[in-house]
């Protein structure tokens, strides 16, 4: 989305794990869409485990930058614990049902040793650990890590490579992919009302040929088809699947839709006349020094929604973007932020930054722009996670084509793709892309199948 000075991403931000195993990276490279940094061999080998490695400064709520030693110590502990949370695949006797409860249990066991026993140092370490949990909520796209199931958590695969962005915006990739298609192949702003399947539909004046699927649009247009690949977000399916499909989806798929998690992660962009941060800083992190992962979080959204913000990424390079900070915020607080006016968000962010920097005269940002993924009627959130009570089997059930009977004379009427249908890469753009290729390949196989003699 072009803004006053440059370009900002309202949706996907990074290529996560730009390395040979990532199809988004492979395509972007083949179209020459990436900067020279991304292409460097050594950058493709770095293991970041899904966490962007950026030169950062950490601001405390007392209005000063926090000691980088204390911060990195706590962060190292958190990363170690998070890594250990990935080891429960297939375990019958789980220490806790959710990732959040497991992490808190492990943190609680280590409290006496935190900060080498000094009370103030211990409190700071707990505050940093609380901030780490919020970042994890953004990465998982969830309100709380207590909602993320522990047993399947390790099934998600992080690809190696230093996360990188598209200099020309993420949309430069689909633009290149679409350029190969004939004009008019893709219809945008054409909302679908219902997908009727298991039917027998005819084009007007052609009684000889019948189609099992009819896609009806909100503007009254209809398209008949043998096969439809459905790529709508899981958030939309959760809310609308009953009316969207006629006949309704089979129970097994409905259960999978209900059980899997789908949350909100939003961005808040703030554009400044000139930067108040150092030019080498690319990430400004926020720690509320009175918080602890072992205490119940505040529930008053109106008074404290902004405390869920994990901090700000500095958009690079400033020559292209101007001086823009991009804040990330997940969960119920993020959904509450969507209900506020631009002025309210701008005012709150200004007060927040004045508090964190200890500078009451910090200039107000020139403009604010934010995503509102929860309010968007066709998404209703950002991306999926494997929630407590669900498993990777639900992802596979969601991906299963219909009709269920493999012997059905009209096979593959409805195929399902999208990030929530990829068992190991859910929540990512590369997962979404691979799921689309998977379903296209299913159809290729069907069309190449020898016809029965």
Secondary structure, 3 states (H helix, E strand, C coil): CECCCCECCCCCCCECCCCCCCHHHHHHHHCCCCCHHHHCHHHHHCCCCCCCCCCEEEEECCCCECCHHHHHHHHHHHHHHHHHHHHCCCCCCCCCCEHHHHHHHHHHHHHHHHHHHCHHHHHHHHHHHHHHHHHHHHHHCCCCHHHEECCCHHHCCCCCCCCECCCCCCHHHHHHHHCCCCCCCCCCCCCEEEEECCCCEEECCEEEEEECEEEEECCCCEEEECCEEECCCHHHHHHHHHHHEECCCCHHHHHHHHHCEEECEEEEEEEECCCCCCCCCCEEEEECCCCCCCCCCCCCHHHHHHHHCCEEEECCCHHHHCEEEEEEEEHHHHHHHHCCCHHHHHHHHHHHHHHHHCCCCCCCCCEEEECCCCCCCCCCCCEEECECCCCHHHHHHHHCCECCCCCCCCCCCEEECCHHHCCCCCCCHHHHHHHHHHHHHHHHHHHHCCCCC
